[in-house]
């Protein structure tokens, strides 16, 4: 690769037909507004430019857009069957004790009752205990504060998923 060339994985993404790129981005984030903003900015010269576009799109999402994005995420401790992304991201819960899994279920339900959506955290690299501690800490937040934390966590998840999407392997 020459210094001014686009990385192969990113070039593949840039070359996708609109519907295929839309489907790929929807796998990254369930927000239609986020997907449309990223599609509109193609082609991307660098992965960093793609990440910056993702961050900007995330910052511009309305409360309804965030709700749509969150609806694409299963509760922590219960990855969707056949969804390798959520299973990979929630790996820290895979070996958790039955007690921890039961506690997370209870905390997830309490969080969802308070905020009206799943507890969302960038779970990649976190243990079950770290996720439990985070939900315990965040359940006391005001809804407006929690919405901005969720926005930041979604941004982290999207960056990880975008990196996988345009990976050269």
C-alpha positions as CSV (number, residue, x, y, z in Angstrom):
1,X,0.0,0.0,0.0
2,X,1.4,3.4,-0.9
3,X,1.1,6.3,1.6
4,X,-1.8,7.9,-0.3
5,X,-3.8,4.7,-1.2
6,X,-6.9,3.6,0.5
7,X,-6.6,0.5,2.7
8,X,-7.9,-2.6,0.8
9,X,-10.8,-3.3,3.3
10,X,-11.9,0.3,3.2
11,X,-11.7,0.3,-0.6
12,X,-13.9,-2.8,-0.7
13,X,-16.4,-1.0,1.6
14,X,-16.3,2.1,-0.6
15,X,-16.9,0.0,-3.7
16,X,-20.0,-1.8,-2.3
17,X,-23.3,-1.1,-4.1
18,X,-25.6,1.2,-2.1
19,X,-27.9,-1.6,-0.7
20,X,-24.9,-3.8,0.3
21,X,-23.2,-0.9,2.0
22,X,-26.4,0.0,3.7
23,X,-26.9,-3.6,5.0
24,X,-23.3,-3.7,6.2
25,X,-23.6,-0.4,8.1
26,X,-26.9,-1.5,9.6
27,X,-25.1,-4.5,11.1
28,X,-22.8,-2.0,12.7
29,X,-25.6,0.3,14.0
30,X,-29.4,-0.1,13.9
31,X,-30.0,3.7,13.6
32,X,-31.3,4.5,10.1
33,X,-30.1,8.1,10.5
34,X,-26.6,7.0,11.4
35,X,-26.5,4.6,8.4
36,X,-27.8,7.3,6.0
37,X,-25.2,9.8,7.2
38,X,-22.3,7.4,6.7
39,X,-23.6,6.3,3.3
40,X,-23.9,9.9,2.2
41,X,-20.2,10.6,3.0
42,X,-18.8,7.7,1.0
43,X,-16.1,7.2,-0.3
44,X,-13.8,7.4,2.7
45,X,-10.1,8.0,2.1
46,X,-9.0,6.6,5.5
47,X,-10.4,4.5,8.3
48,X,-9.9,7.5,10.5
49,X,-12.2,9.5,8.2
50,X,-14.8,6.8,8.5
51,X,-14.5,6.8,12.3
52,X,-14.8,10.6,12.4
53,X,-17.9,10.4,10.2
54,X,-19.3,7.8,12.6
55,X,-18.6,10.0,15.6
56,X,-20.2,13.0,13.9
57,X,-23.3,11.0,12.9
58,X,-23.6,9.6,16.5
59,X,-23.3,13.1,18.0
60,X,-26.2,14.2,15.7
61,X,-28.7,11.5,16.6
62,X,-31.9,12.4,18.2
63,X,-33.4,10.6,21.2
64,X,-35.6,8.6,18.8
65,X,-32.5,7.7,16.7
66,X,-30.7,6.6,19.8
67,X,-33.7,4.4,20.8
68,X,-33.6,2.8,17.3
69,X,-29.9,2.2,17.7
70,X,-30.3,0.6,21.1
71,X,-33.1,-1.6,19.9
72,X,-30.4,-3.4,17.8
73,X,-28.6,-4.5,21.0
74,X,-29.6,-7.5,23.1
75,X,-29.3,-7.3,26.9
76,X,-25.9,-8.0,28.5
77,X,-25.7,-11.7,29.3
78,X,-28.2,-12.7,26.6
79,X,-26.6,-12.3,23.2
80,X,-28.9,-13.1,20.3
81,X,-28.7,-16.6,19.0
82,X,-26.9,-16.6,15.6
83,X,-25.5,-13.1,16.2
84,X,-21.7,-13.5,16.3
85,X,-21.1,-9.8,17.0
86,X,-23.1,-9.7,20.2
87,X,-21.7,-13.1,21.3
88,X,-18.1,-11.9,20.7
89,X,-18.7,-8.5,22.3
90,X,-20.3,-10.1,25.4
91,X,-17.6,-12.8,25.8
92,X,-17.0,-11.5,29.3
93,X,-20.4,-12.9,30.4
94,X,-19.8,-16.3,28.8
95,X,-18.0,-17.8,31.8
96,X,-19.9,-15.9,34.5
97,X,-21.3,-17.8,37.4
98,X,-25.0,-18.6,37.5
99,X,-25.3,-16.1,40.4
100,X,-23.7,-13.3,38.3
101,X,-25.9,-14.2,35.3
102,X,-29.0,-14.0,37.6
103,X,-27.9,-10.7,39.1
104,X,-27.3,-9.2,35.6
105,X,-30.8,-10.3,34.5
106,X,-32.3,-8.6,37.6
107,X,-30.2,-5.5,37.0
108,X,-31.0,-5.4,33.3
109,X,-34.7,-5.5,34.1
110,X,-34.4,-2.8,36.7
111,X,-32.4,-0.6,34.3
112,X,-34.9,-1.2,31.5
113,X,-37.8,-0.4,33.8
114,X,-36.2,2.9,34.8
115,X,-34.8,4.1,31.4
116,X,-37.1,2.2,28.9
117,X,-34.3,0.5,27.0
118,X,-31.6,-2.1,27.4
119,X,-28.5,-1.4,29.5
120,X,-25.9,-0.6,26.8
121,X,-22.2,-0.7,27.4
122,X,-19.2,-1.3,25.1
123,X,-18.7,-4.8,26.5
124,X,-15.7,-5.7,24.5
125,X,-12.8,-6.7,26.8
126,X,-15.0,-6.3,30.0
127,X,-15.6,-9.0,32.5
128,X,-19.0,-9.9,33.7
129,X,-18.2,-8.3,37.1
130,X,-17.2,-5.1,35.4
131,X,-20.4,-4.9,33.5
132,X,-22.4,-5.6,36.6
133,X,-20.6,-2.9,38.5
134,X,-21.3,-0.5,35.6
135,X,-25.0,-1.1,35.5
136,X,-25.1,-0.7,39.3
137,X,-23.3,2.6,39.0
138,X,-25.3,3.9,36.1
139,X,-28.8,3.0,37.3
140,X,-28.7,6.0,39.6
141,X,-28.1,8.4,36.7
142,X,-30.7,10.9,35.5
143,X,-32.2,10.0,32.1
144,X,-30.5,12.8,30.3
145,X,-27.1,11.9,31.7
146,X,-27.7,8.2,30.9
147,X,-28.7,9.1,27.3
148,X,-25.3,10.8,26.8
149,X,-23.4,7.9,28.3
150,X,-25.3,5.5,26.0
151,X,-24.4,7.8,23.0
152,X,-20.7,7.5,24.0
153,X,-20.9,3.7,24.5
154,X,-22.7,3.3,21.1
155,X,-19.9,5.4,19.5
156,X,-17.3,3.0,21.0
157,X,-19.2,-0.1,19.8
158,X,-19.6,1.4,16.3
159,X,-15.9,2.1,16.0
160,X,-15.0,-1.5,16.9
161,X,-17.6,-2.8,14.5
162,X,-16.5,-0.4,11.7
163,X,-12.9,-1.5,12.2
164,X,-14.0,-5.1,11.8
165,X,-16.0,-4.2,8.7
166,X,-13.1,-2.6,6.9
167,X,-10.4,-5.0,8.3
168,X,-8.0,-6.1,5.6
169,X,-8.1,-9.8,6.6
